[in-house]
Amino acid sequence: MIKYKTFIEDLNCEKPYFYFSTPQYELLADGLMYEMNFSDFTALRKKVNHYLHSDGLRGKVLVGAIPFDSNLPGSVFLTSNWKIDCLGYNNRKIDEWQQNIIQPIQLREVPECEEYTEAVRMAVKDINEKVYKKIVLARGLEIIYQEDIEVSHILKRIYSSNQSGYTYATNIYGDYTLAGASPEMLISKRDRYISSNPLAGSRPRGKNCEEDERYAEELCKSEKDLCEHSIVVEYISSKFKEICKELHFSQKPSLLKTKQMWHLSTIISGTLLADTNVIDLATLIHPTPAICGVPVDKTRNRIKELEGFNRNLYTGIIGWCDENGDGDWAIILRGSEIYRNRVNIFAGAGIVKDSNPAEELAETNAKLSTMLFNLGIIKK
Ligand SMILES: C=C(O[C@@H]1C=C(C(=O)O)C=C[C@H]1O)C(=O)O
């Protein structure tokens, strides 16, 4: 029997220029690329529309990652060197990629836990004073190794443990690899059909079945988490209402589980009134309150003050756009920046009026565990 290997399983020691997969397909873009720089989202939209209307994307695909902050410059890439393949059911065995995992010599919190809980306290105060309604605050871990780590092993582990989410890896942004296992699709577009699947409101998975079910049940009933979730659904659905003739979403969120987390989830879908490309759609709704806050400008500025580090591409978006303006863009979450012997990982939590600093810290720890597991630092 011929053993079918996916693009990611087929990697030897090389790092892919750009890799993106969903449970249904995987896309790999490699080789020569044209870099399209942009100064902000408005400039990006203009350039992409120009390319699409002048047939400049024929046979090509646009791939890349767009920063969290829409006022910052960035770049996306155009290439004819790309392939896409269906992913049917395949048995992703993480154990196969257990070998060659090295352990770090140092882990450093950026910022320190106490600074993070203090930032949450300040945000709750802002919310009580009605400065804003919700804000997402993140923190990071810097992981140092004695020697350079083998990126292709880590990618195989990320892919294998992320059967139901979006796996991404790119090497086109300088001297590091951005790679992770995002659970959240910002926008998907095929012809006139569009959908978004925001997540907000979270619990860790339990240590046993009983605890796991209890956490899931608690999440479904939690007023605080339901409120956190409804803010995001309201934001995206009101943006979609302006551009869609039909809009569908359930009034009650469902549960989505990853290996490490439970999330409240809502699929919002619609049919576009006029053909709009996926970059226009992504930049219309990004950053959503799932990773930024309400109102957007106020919370984006406050995030810079309270977090004390630069998010860059973390909580930005990653994906592709084809010659028809179709494509998928996921939020850059549960990811890592891998530099030779150093890895930076990040995680955030949504803060609303009833947030408790210690619980939000625990939530970020649970989210960080996705990459800690993929790096082989923790066992589960
Ligand atoms: C910010 C992160 O996650 C986001 C925040 C969530 C929440 O507050 O419940 C859930 C999923 C994501 O939208 C992260 O994973 O770093």
The ligand as a MOL file (V3000), in Angstrom:
LIG
                    3D

  0  0  0     0  0            999 V3000
M  V30 BEGIN CTAB
M  V30 COUNTS 16 16 0 0 0
M  V30 BEGIN ATOM
M  V30 1 C -6.2580 35.8090 22.7770 0
M  V30 2 C -6.3730 34.4930 22.7010 0
M  V30 3 O -7.5620 33.8340 22.5260 0
M  V30 4 C -8.7550 34.5330 22.2230 0
M  V30 5 C -9.4990 34.8460 23.4410 0
M  V30 6 C -10.4580 33.9610 23.9210 0
M  V30 7 C -11.1500 34.2450 25.2380 0
M  V30 8 O -10.9340 35.3250 25.8060 0
M  V30 9 O -11.8970 33.3990 25.7360 0
M  V30 10 C -10.7940 32.8120 23.1870 0
M  V30 11 C -10.2840 32.5940 21.9580 0
M  V30 12 C -9.5350 33.6570 21.2570 0
M  V30 13 O -10.4120 34.4750 20.5640 0
M  V30 14 C -5.1860 33.5930 22.7190 0
M  V30 15 O -5.3510 32.3740 22.5620 0
M  V30 16 O -4.0620 34.1180 22.8590 0
M  V30 END ATOM
M  V30 BEGIN BOND
M  V30 1 2 1 2
M  V30 2 1 2 3
M  V30 3 1 2 14
M  V30 4 1 3 4
M  V30 5 1 4 5
M  V30 6 1 4 12
M  V30 7 2 5 6
M  V30 8 1 6 7
M  V30 9 1 6 10
M  V30 10 2 7 8
M  V30 11 1 7 9
M  V30 12 2 10 11
M  V30 13 1 11 12
M  V30 14 1 12 13
M  V30 15 2 14 15
M  V30 16 1 14 16
M  V30 END BOND
M  V30 END CTAB
M  END
